[in-house]
Amino acid sequence: MSEPLSAEEAQRFAVNAEAIIDNVAGFIQGKRDVISLAITCLLAEGHLLLEDVPGVGKTSLARSIAATLGMSWHRIQFTPDLLPSDVTGVSIFHQGSSTFEFHPGPVFAHIVLADEINRASPRTQSALLEVMEERTVTVDGVTHAVPRPFLVLATQNPIEMDGTFPLPEAQLDRFLMSVSIGYPDLEAEVRVLANNHRGVTIEEMSSVGDADDIRRMVALARSVHAEPSVMEYVVRLTAATRNAPGVRLGASPRGSVGLLRAAQVSAAMAGRPYVTPVDVQRLAVPVLAHRIVLNDVEADSSARTRAIEQVVAGVPAG
């Protein structure tokens, strides 16, 4: 077991995280909260689902994070005819050497943008299950590790439902968080236009870290202290979703694990070496809302958000 994070280490962690967020926010205008959640996902070794309309910066978010950290990124455009091997890679037989050689697919990158993931068939969607959980890909019985750190940033359009395949609960549960970027406010959108007018591009972004820095920050975040009372609070919150009014299926224990991991990162980003109930409460909606199923099959994400907010309000922290 690692040594608990010291106050000095927590302060350095906060400074480094702030530098990363500032750099990305210099390109993604007016969405600092979303950027902070995306970096929290990365440092908690989770994955992020973005449910939003086209044109609000989902691809730019993935690219700017990769550019800020000098990490590789690949985009996979999910379509109905996409095959699992188009995602994971394929083994090809070479007659000259009489051996199979593995050709990695686009999932082999630090950051993978799974664009419009719900347009692919369930079979292709499931190709991400192993790599999201285990950070490995198994092809023809041979297991291959993907680069670390590893983040899947998936998008889906909540408006266009024709020709889509809703993600099953098992797939949704693999995402640490689900958030919406939303439209920028007036001032932020004006800055977007000004940057575009000046020809500002992601390629011009400076790097403020690398993969080794992120791996060290991941290890430090794991050592953030959580009192048994805070762990119990996390479990009570998650358990309360299973009995909440109007909820048919509550969050799984994976939700509890994810909520605590995210809260540890949140504490370190705030310069604290310990988790508080406020960290847990702040992240309850993005971590838990997408994991529940409501009795009303027509309910949208806002209804799930309200359900989690009611759970947080009804479960005392003490």
C-alpha positions in Angstrom: 0.0 0.0 0.0 1.4 3.4 -1.0 2.1 6.2 1.6 -0.7 8.7 2.1 -0.4 11.8 0.0 1.3 14.6 1.9 0.0 18.2 2.1 3.0 19.4 0.0 2.4 16.8 -2.7 -1.3 17.7 -2.8 -0.4 21.4 -3.4 1.9 20.4 -6.2 -0.7 18.1 -7.7 -3.2 21.0 -7.7 -0.8 23.4 -9.4 0.0 20.8 -12.1 -3.7 20.0 -12.7 -4.5 23.7 -12.9 -1.8 24.2 -15.5 -3.3 21.4 -17.6 -6.9 22.8 -17.3 -5.7 26.3 -18.1 -3.9 25.1 -21.2 -7.0 23.3 -22.5 -9.3 26.1 -21.5 -7.2 28.4 -23.7 -8.6 26.6 -26.7 -11.9 25.3 -25.5 -13.7 28.5 -24.5 -16.1 28.8 -21.7 -16.2 25.2 -20.6 -13.8 25.0 -17.7 -16.1 22.8 -15.6 -16.3 20.2 -18.4 -12.6 20.3 -19.0 -12.0 19.8 -15.2 -14.3 16.7 -15.3 -12.5 15.3 -18.3 -9.1 15.7 -16.6 -10.6 14.1 -13.4 -11.6 11.1 -15.6 -8.1 10.8 -17.0 -6.4 11.0 -13.6 -9.0 8.6 -12.1 -8.3 6.1 -14.9 -11.9 6.3 -16.1 -13.7 7.1 -19.3 -16.0 9.9 -20.4 -19.3 9.8 -22.3 -20.4 13.1 -23.9 -24.0 13.3 -24.8 -24.4 16.4 -26.9 -25.4 17.9 -30.2 -22.8 18.3 -33.0 -20.5 21.3 -33.2 -20.0 22.1 -29.5 -16.4 21.0 -29.3 -16.3 17.3 -28.4 -13.6 16.4 -30.9 -11.6 19.6 -30.0 -11.8 18.6 -26.3 -10.1 15.2 -27.0 -7.5 16.7 -29.4 -6.6 19.6 -27.0 -6.1 17.3 -24.0 -3.8 15.1 -26.2 -1.9 18.2 -27.4 -1.6 19.6 -23.9 -0.1 16.4 -22.6 1.9 15.4 -25.7 0.0 12.1 -26.0 -1.3 10.1 -29.0 -4.9 10.2 -29.9 -7.1 8.5 -32.5 -10.6 9.1 -33.7 -13.0 6.3 -34.5 -16.1 7.3 -36.5 -18.7 4.7 -35.4 -21.1 3.7 -38.2 -23.5 0.8 -38.7 -21.0 -1.1 -40.9 -18.0 -0.7 -38.6 -16.6 -4.1 -37.5 -15.0 -5.0 -34.2 -11.7 -5.6 -36.0 -11.8 -2.0 -37.3 -11.6 -0.9 -33.7 -9.2 -3.4 -32.1 -7.0 -4.5 -35.0 -6.4 -7.7 -36.8 -3.9 -10.5 -37.2 -2.6 -11.0 -40.8 -0.8 -14.1 -42.0 2.5 -13.5 -43.7 3.4 -16.3 -46.1 7.1 -15.5 -46.2 7.5 -16.0 -42.4 4.5 -18.4 -42.0 3.5 -16.3 -38.9 0.6 -14.1 -38.0 1.4 -10.5 -37.4 -0.9 -8.3 -35.3 -1.8 -4.9 -36.8 -3.1 -2.7 -34.1 -6.4 -0.8 -34.6 -7.1 2.8 -33.7 -7.9 1.9 -30.1 -4.2 1.7 -29.5 -3.7 5.4 -28.4 -3.6 7.3 -25.2 -6.9 9.1 -26.0 -9.5 7.5 -28.2 -12.4 9.5 -29.5 -15.3 7.1 -30.1 -17.5 9.4 -32.2 -21.2 8.7 -32.3 -20.7 5.4 -30.5 -24.4 4.6 -30.6 -24.4 4.4 -34.4 -22.4 1.2 -34.4 -23.9 -2.3 -33.9 -24.0 -3.8 -30.4 -21.3 -6.3 -31.5 -18.9 -3.4 -32.5 -19.8 -1.5 -29.3 -18.8 -4.5 -27.2 -15.3 -4.4 -28.8 -14.6 -1.7 -26.3 -15.6 -3.6 -23.2 -12.3 -5.3 -22.6 -10.1 -2.4 -23.3 -12.1 0.0 -21.2 -11.9 -2.3 -18.2 -8.6 -4.1 -18.5 -6.6 -1.8 -20.8 -5.9 -4.8 -23.0 -7.1 -6.1 -26.4 -7.4 -9.8 -27.1 -7.3 -10.9 -30.7 -7.0 -14.5 -31.8 -6.3 -15.5 -28.2 -3.3 -13.1 -27.8 -3.6 -10.2 -25.4 -2.1 -6.8 -26.3 -1.7 -3.9 -23.8 -2.8 -0.4 -24.9 -0.7 2.7 -23.9 -1.1 4.1 -20.4 -2.7 6.4 -19.5 -5.7 5.5 -21.5 -8.9 7.4 -21.9 -12.0 6.6 -24.1 -13.9 9.8 -24.8 -17.2 8.7 -26.5 -19.9 10.9 -27.9 -23.5 10.3 -28.8 -26.1 12.7 -30.2 -29.2 12.7 -27.9 -31.4 14.2 -30.6 -31.0 12.0 -33.6 -32.2 8.5 -32.6 -33.0 7.0 -36.0 -30.5 4.3 -37.0 -28.9 4.2 -33.5 -28.3 1.4 -31.0 -28.7 2.5 -27.4 -25.7 1.6 -25.3 -26.6 -1.3 -22.9 -26.2 -0.9 -19.2 -23.0 -3.0 -19.1 -21.4 -0.6 -21.6 -22.7 2.6 -19.8 -21.3 1.3 -16.5 -17.8 1.3 -18.0 -17.9 5.1 -18.3 -16.7 6.8 -15.1 -18.7 9.9 -16.0 -21.3 11.2 -18.5 -21.6 14.9 -19.1 -22.9 17.4 -21.6 -20.7 20.2 -23.0 -23.7 22.4 -23.9 -23.7 25.6 -26.0 -21.1 28.3 -25.0 -22.4 31.6 -23.6 -22.3 34.7 -25.7 -18.8 35.9 -24.6 -17.3 32.4 -25.0 -18.7 32.0 -28.5 -17.4 35.4 -29.5 -13.9 34.2 -28.4 -14.4 31.0 -30.4 -15.0 33.1 -33.5 -12.1 35.4 -32.7 -9.7 32.4 -32.4 -11.0 31.0 -35.7 -10.7 34.4 -37.4 -7.1 34.6 -36.3 -6.4 31.1 -37.5 -5.6 29.7 -34.1 -5.3 25.9 -34.3 -4.8 23.0 -31.9 -1.4 22.3 -33.5 -0.2 25.6 -32.1 -1.0 24.5 -28.5 2.0 24.1 -26.2 2.5 21.0 -24.1 2.5 21.3 -20.3 3.2 17.7 -19.5 3.5 14.2 -20.9 2.3 10.6 -20.3 4.9 10.0 -17.5 3.6 13.1 -15.7 0.0 11.8 -15.9 1.1 8.3 -14.7 2.7 9.9 -11.6 -0.4 12.0 -10.9 -2.6 8.9 -11.2 -0.4 7.2 -8.6 -0.6 10.2 -6.3 -4.3 10.5 -6.6 -4.7 6.9 -5.5 -2.9 7.7 -2.3 -5.3 10.5 -1.3 -6.7 9.5 2.1 -10.4 8.6 2.5 -11.8 8.1 6.0 -14.0 5.0 6.6 -16.9 7.4 7.2 -16.5 8.9 3.7 -16.3 5.4 2.1 -19.5 4.5 4.0 -21.1 7.7 2.7 -20.2 6.8 -0.9 -21.7 3.3 -0.5 -24.9 4.7 1.2 -25.3 7.2 -1.7 -24.9 4.4 -4.3 -27.1 2.0 -2.4 -29.8 4.7 -2.1 -30.1 4.9 -5.9 -31.3 1.3 -5.9 -34.3 2.1 -3.8 -35.0 5.6 -5.0 -38.6 6.4 -6.2 -39.0 6.0 -9.9 -35.7 4.1 -10.4 -35.9 0.6 -11.8 -32.2 -0.2 -11.8 -29.8 1.6 -9.4 -26.0 2.1 -9.7 -23.7 -0.9 -9.3 -20.8 -1.3 -6.9 -18.6 -0.2 -9.8 -20.4 3.2 -9.4 -19.2 3.3 -5.8 -15.6 2.5 -6.8 -15.7 5.1 -9.5 -17.2 7.8 -7.3 -14.5 7.3 -4.7 -11.7 7.4 -7.3 -13.1 10.5 -8.8 -13.5 12.1 -5.3 -9.8 11.3 -4.6 -8.8 13.2 -7.7 -11.1 16.1 -6.9 -9.5 16.4 -3.5 -6.0 16.4 -4.9 -7.0 19.0 -7.5 -8.2 21.2 -4.7 -4.8 20.8 -2.9 -6.1 18.5 -0.2 -4.6 15.1 0.8 -8.0 13.8 2.0 -11.5 13.3 0.6 -14.5 15.2 2.1 -18.2 14.5 1.5 -18.3 17.7 -0.6 -16.0 16.0 -3.1 -18.4 13.1 -3.3 -21.5 15.3 -3.6 -20.0 17.4 -6.4 -19.3 14.4 -8.5 -22.4 12.3 -7.7 -24.4 13.4 -10.7 -21.7 13.0 -13.5 -20.6 9.6 -12.0 -24.0 8.0 -11.1 -26.7 9.5 -13.2 -25.9 7.5 -16.4 -25.8 4.3 -14.4 -29.4 4.3 -13.3 -32.5 3.2 -15.3 -35.8 4.9 -14.6 -39.3 3.4 -14.7 -40.2 6.0 -17.3 -38.6 4.7 -20.5 -39.1 8.0 -22.2 -37.2 9.9 -19.5 -34.2 11.9 -20.6 -30.8 12.7 -18.9 -32.3 15.6 -17.0 -34.7 13.2 -15.2 -31.8 11.0 -14.2 -29.9 14.1 -13.0 -32.9 15.1 -10.8 -33.1 11.5 -9.4 -29.5 11.6 -8.3 -29.8 15.1 -6.9 -32.8 13.9 -4.8 -30.7 11.0 -3.5 -27.8 13.3 -2.5 -30.3 15.6 -0.7 -31.8 12.7 1.1 -28.7 10.9 2.3 -26.9 12.6 5.2 -23.2 12.9 5.0 -22.7 12.3 8.8 
